[in-house]
Amino acid sequence: MATSVHEFDPRDVTMHPENYFRRQYVWQLPIRITHWLNAACLMVLFLTGLYISHPLLAPSGEAYRNFLMGRVRQIHFDAAMIFAVSFLVRIYWFWVGNAYSRSGFPYIWRAEWWKDLFRQAADYLRLERGHIHLGHNSLGGVAYTLFVVVLGWCQILTGMALYSESDPAGFLNRLFGWVLPLLGGSFQTRMWHHAFAWGFVVFAILHVYIILYDSTQYGNGLITSIISGYKFYQKGDFKEE
């Protein structure tokens, strides 16, 4: 059975904007690039980190002919350096980017932020569509702050401190060496580094679930926006952050 397509009427858009979606440029290019770089680096870091802590593969032959652990560590360190640079670029763009670059930031001293936090939590618990933010809502801001920013800094500091042990008199040791005695030595620092890594796994599970749930509930191009930068909104949505 054929479906009919109604002719577009600009006058109806003006009279009834609530019936139409409009497009808004939300995520700027640096935001999108750092998002995918961070995601790729974290996946590589976690997988290589698992092997470094539990080397299941045991190649046969003399050690000097098999540089498997050394190669895995090299990939781990390379991904860590890329992640650190991407992480710092994202922090820089927090200040110089558009308003959506700072959306969801936990302004805990503002009553409006707390109001939005509880409203968003209630919408999720009731499985209701609720109000749509083109940027991050307060609940998303809390999750990103705790699971990305705080954990990111913890991983960078502990990782760089461990890496600096290869050159005790080097620049990295002077910059990050204080982390080792603060956390009780090299072994304890390594354990904290491993523990923090699992926080990203928890975040990834929650992040994918919420993204799929929100994209179904809102229908505003949430998933494709991190590729194109554009999202869609209707009358009543929170267009301005």
Backbone torsions as a table, in degrees:
resi	resn	phi	psi	omega
1	MET	NA	127.0	-178.0
2	ALA	-74.9	146.5	176.4
3	THR	-103.9	146.6	-179.1
4	SER	-95.7	142.7	178.5
5	VAL	-110.0	121.2	-177.9
6	HIS	-75.6	143.0	178.5
7	GLU	-67.7	135.8	-179.4
8	PHE	-69.0	130.2	-178.5
9	ASP	-123.1	106.9	-179.7
10	PRO	-58.3	-30.7	-179.6
11	ARG	-66.2	-36.0	178.9
12	ASP	-68.8	-33.5	175.9
13	VAL	-62.2	-42.0	-179.7
14	THR	-67.7	-40.1	-176.7
15	MET	-79.5	-32.1	-176.9
16	HIS	-134.1	67.7	-178.5
17	PRO	-65.8	-21.0	-178.5
18	GLU	-67.7	-14.3	-179.2
19	ASN	-89.9	-0.8	-173.2
20	TYR	-129.5	149.1	171.9
21	PHE	-92.0	143.3	174.0
22	ARG	-122.4	155.7	-173.6
23	ARG	-99.5	141.8	178.8
24	GLN	-138.1	133.1	176.6
25	TYR	-79.0	116.6	-172.4
26	VAL	-111.9	-61.4	-173.3
27	TRP	-93.8	112.9	179.1
28	GLN	-71.4	164.3	-173.9
29	LEU	-56.5	-45.8	178.3
30	PRO	-59.9	-33.4	178.0
31	ILE	-65.4	-43.9	-177.9
32	ARG	-68.9	-40.8	-179.8
33	ILE	-65.2	-47.5	-178.8
34	THR	-66.8	-31.8	177.7
35	HIS	-60.1	-50.2	-177.4
36	TRP	-74.2	-33.9	175.6
37	LEU	-63.0	-46.1	179.3
38	ASN	-61.7	-43.1	-179.3
39	ALA	-62.8	-45.2	-179.6
40	ALA	-65.7	-44.1	-179.3
41	CYS	-64.2	-41.9	-179.5
42	LEU	-64.2	-36.7	177.8
43	MET	-65.4	-45.4	179.0
44	VAL	-64.6	-43.5	-179.4
45	LEU	-62.1	-41.8	-177.9
46	PHE	-67.7	-44.4	-178.0
47	LEU	-67.6	-44.3	178.3
48	THR	-68.7	-34.3	177.1
49	GLY	-63.9	-37.8	176.4
50	LEU	-61.8	-41.8	-179.5
51	TYR	-68.7	-39.3	179.8
52	ILE	-61.8	-38.6	-179.1
53	SER	-79.6	-30.7	179.7
54	HIS	-137.2	81.5	-177.2
55	PRO	-71.8	90.6	-176.6
56	LEU	-74.1	-33.6	-178.4
57	LEU	-77.6	130.9	-179.8
58	ALA	-129.1	88.9	-179.4
59	PRO	-65.7	146.8	-179.6
60	SER	-82.5	159.4	177.9
61	GLY	102.7	179.7	-179.3
62	GLU	-69.2	149.5	-175.7
63	ALA	-61.4	-35.4	-176.4
64	TYR	-70.0	-14.9	177.0
65	ARG	-92.0	-10.5	-177.0
66	ASN	-127.9	110.0	-177.5
67	PHE	-107.4	36.9	-173.1
68	LEU	-61.5	-52.9	-179.7
69	MET	-61.9	-41.6	178.3
70	GLY	-62.1	-39.5	179.3
71	ARG	-68.6	-39.7	178.1
72	VAL	-64.0	-41.8	178.0
73	ARG	-64.8	-37.2	177.8
74	GLN	-63.5	-44.8	177.6
75	ILE	-62.0	-40.3	178.9
76	HIS	-61.6	-46.4	-179.2
77	PHE	-67.7	-39.8	178.8
78	ASP	-63.2	-45.0	178.5
79	ALA	-63.7	-35.8	179.3
80	ALA	-64.3	-41.4	179.5
81	MET	-66.1	-41.9	177.8
82	ILE	-63.6	-43.2	178.7
83	PHE	-61.3	-42.6	-179.1
84	ALA	-61.8	-43.1	178.9
85	VAL	-66.4	-45.9	179.1
86	SER	-61.7	-39.7	178.8
87	PHE	-61.7	-43.4	179.9
88	LEU	-69.8	-35.9	176.2
89	VAL	-63.4	-40.7	178.3
90	ARG	-63.8	-39.5	177.6
91	ILE	-65.0	-41.3	177.1
92	TYR	-60.9	-42.5	-178.0
93	TRP	-72.2	-17.4	173.0
94	PHE	-58.5	-35.1	-176.4
95	TRP	-89.8	-36.1	-172.4
96	VAL	-102.0	-10.5	-177.8
97	GLY	-80.0	-173.5	179.2
98	ASN	-73.7	-179.3	-175.5
99	ALA	-62.6	-31.6	-179.0
100	TYR	-69.3	-20.9	176.8
101	SER	-65.9	-23.2	-179.0
102	ARG	-109.6	4.7	-175.8
103	SER	-64.5	142.5	178.6
104	GLY	83.7	-6.6	-179.7
105	PHE	-55.6	133.5	-174.5
106	PRO	-70.2	83.9	174.3
107	TYR	-80.0	75.3	-172.0
108	ILE	-67.4	-13.9	178.7
109	TRP	-87.6	-0.4	179.8
110	ARG	-106.6	130.9	179.7
111	ALA	-64.5	-33.4	-179.3
112	GLU	-63.3	-34.8	-179.7
113	TRP	-65.8	-44.0	178.7
114	TRP	-65.8	-38.4	178.5
115	LYS	-61.6	-44.0	179.5
116	ASP	-68.0	-35.8	179.7
117	LEU	-60.5	-50.2	-178.6
118	PHE	-70.0	-34.5	178.7
119	ARG	-66.0	-42.3	-180.0
120	GLN	-67.5	-40.7	178.2
121	ALA	-62.6	-41.4	179.1
122	ALA	-65.2	-38.5	177.9
123	ASP	-62.2	-41.2	178.4
124	TYR	-66.3	-41.7	-179.1
125	LEU	-66.3	-34.5	179.0
126	ARG	-87.8	-2.4	-177.8
127	LEU	56.3	41.6	179.6
128	GLU	-105.4	155.6	-179.3
129	ARG	-65.4	-47.1	176.8
130	GLY	64.7	-164.6	178.9
131	HIS	-81.9	146.6	-178.3
132	ILE	-106.6	131.3	171.5
133	HIS	-100.2	133.5	174.6
134	LEU	-72.4	-31.6	172.5
135	GLY	-94.6	-155.7	176.9
136	HIS	-81.7	138.7	172.5
137	ASN	-81.2	177.8	-175.8
138	SER	-63.2	-37.9	-179.9
139	LEU	-66.6	-41.9	176.0
140	GLY	-64.9	-35.9	178.5
141	GLY	-63.0	-39.9	177.7
142	VAL	-63.6	-45.0	-179.2
143	ALA	-62.3	-44.9	-179.8
144	TYR	-66.1	-38.3	-179.4
145	THR	-64.9	-45.2	-177.0
146	LEU	-76.1	-46.6	-171.4
147	PHE	-89.8	-18.5	-179.3
148	VAL	-111.8	-55.6	-175.4
149	VAL	-70.4	-54.7	-177.3
150	VAL	-65.4	-49.5	179.3
151	LEU	-65.2	-34.4	178.1
152	GLY	-61.2	-45.8	177.7
153	TRP	-64.2	-39.9	179.5
154	CYS	-61.9	-42.8	-180.0
155	GLN	-68.9	-40.3	179.2
156	ILE	-64.4	-45.8	-177.8
157	LEU	-66.0	-47.7	-179.2
158	THR	-69.5	-39.1	179.6
159	GLY	-65.2	-45.0	179.0
160	MET	-65.8	-36.0	177.8
161	ALA	-63.4	-43.7	178.2
162	LEU	-66.1	-40.7	180.0
163	TYR	-65.8	-32.7	-177.6
164	SER	-67.7	-15.6	-179.8
165	GLU	-65.0	-21.6	179.6
166	SER	-70.9	-15.7	178.4
167	ASP	-143.1	80.9	-174.7
168	PRO	-57.9	-23.8	-179.0
169	ALA	-102.0	9.1	-174.8
170	GLY	-86.4	179.5	-177.5
171	PHE	-65.2	-43.0	-178.2
172	LEU	-64.2	-35.6	179.2
173	ASN	-67.0	-37.9	177.3
174	ARG	-68.9	-28.0	-177.4
175	LEU	-86.8	-37.1	-174.5
176	PHE	-122.6	-1.3	-176.1
177	GLY	-61.4	-24.6	-179.3
178	TRP	-64.8	-19.0	-178.5
179	VAL	-67.3	-36.6	-175.9
180	LEU	-60.7	-54.5	178.2
181	PRO	-67.3	-28.8	179.6
182	LEU	-62.8	-38.5	-177.8
183	LEU	-95.2	4.3	174.8
184	GLY	97.9	18.1	176.5
185	GLY	113.0	178.1	-175.6
186	SER	-64.2	-44.7	-177.8
187	PHE	-62.7	-47.6	-179.9
188	GLN	-63.9	-38.3	177.7
189	THR	-62.4	-40.7	178.6
190	ARG	-65.0	-38.0	178.6
191	MET	-66.9	-40.7	176.5
192	TRP	-64.2	-39.7	179.4
193	HIS	-60.8	-42.3	178.0
194	HIS	-67.9	-41.3	-178.9
195	ALA	-64.6	-42.9	179.4
196	PHE	-61.1	-32.2	-177.8
197	ALA	-61.0	-34.9	-179.5
198	TRP	-69.9	-21.4	175.4
199	GLY	-62.5	-34.5	177.3
200	PHE	-68.8	-30.4	176.4
201	VAL	-66.1	-44.8	177.3
202	VAL	-60.0	-44.9	-179.9
203	PHE	-63.2	-42.2	-178.2
204	ALA	-60.9	-41.5	178.7
205	ILE	-63.6	-48.1	179.5
206	LEU	-64.4	-41.0	-177.1
207	HIS	-62.5	-48.2	-179.2
208	VAL	-64.4	-40.9	180.0
209	TYR	-63.4	-47.7	-178.3
210	ILE	-65.2	-38.9	179.0
211	ILE	-61.9	-46.3	179.1
212	LEU	-65.3	-40.2	179.1
213	TYR	-65.3	-47.9	-177.9
214	ASP	-65.9	-38.9	-179.7
215	SER	-64.3	-32.8	177.0
216	THR	-74.0	-41.9	-178.3
217	GLN	-70.5	-43.3	-169.8
218	TYR	-93.5	-35.4	-179.7
219	GLY	59.4	37.3	-175.9
220	ASN	-114.9	25.9	177.4
221	GLY	72.7	33.9	-175.5
222	LEU	-62.7	-45.5	-176.5
223	ILE	-70.8	-46.7	-177.5
224	THR	-71.1	-16.8	-177.2
225	SER	-65.6	-28.6	-179.5
226	ILE	-77.5	-5.1	173.5
227	ILE	-104.6	-47.9	-177.4
228	SER	-89.5	-28.7	-175.9
229	GLY	94.1	-10.8	-175.2
230	TYR	-103.3	140.1	171.3
231	LYS	-126.3	169.4	-175.8
232	PHE	-121.5	149.0	-177.4
233	TYR	-142.2	158.5	175.3
234	GLN	-121.2	170.6	177.9
235	LYS	-59.7	132.9	-178.3
236	GLY	99.8	-16.0	175.9
237	ASP	-76.8	159.7	179.4
238	PHE	-83.4	88.1	-177.9
239	LYS	-75.9	-41.9	-178.7
240	GLU	-96.6	128.9	-179.4
241	GLU	-101.7	NA	NA
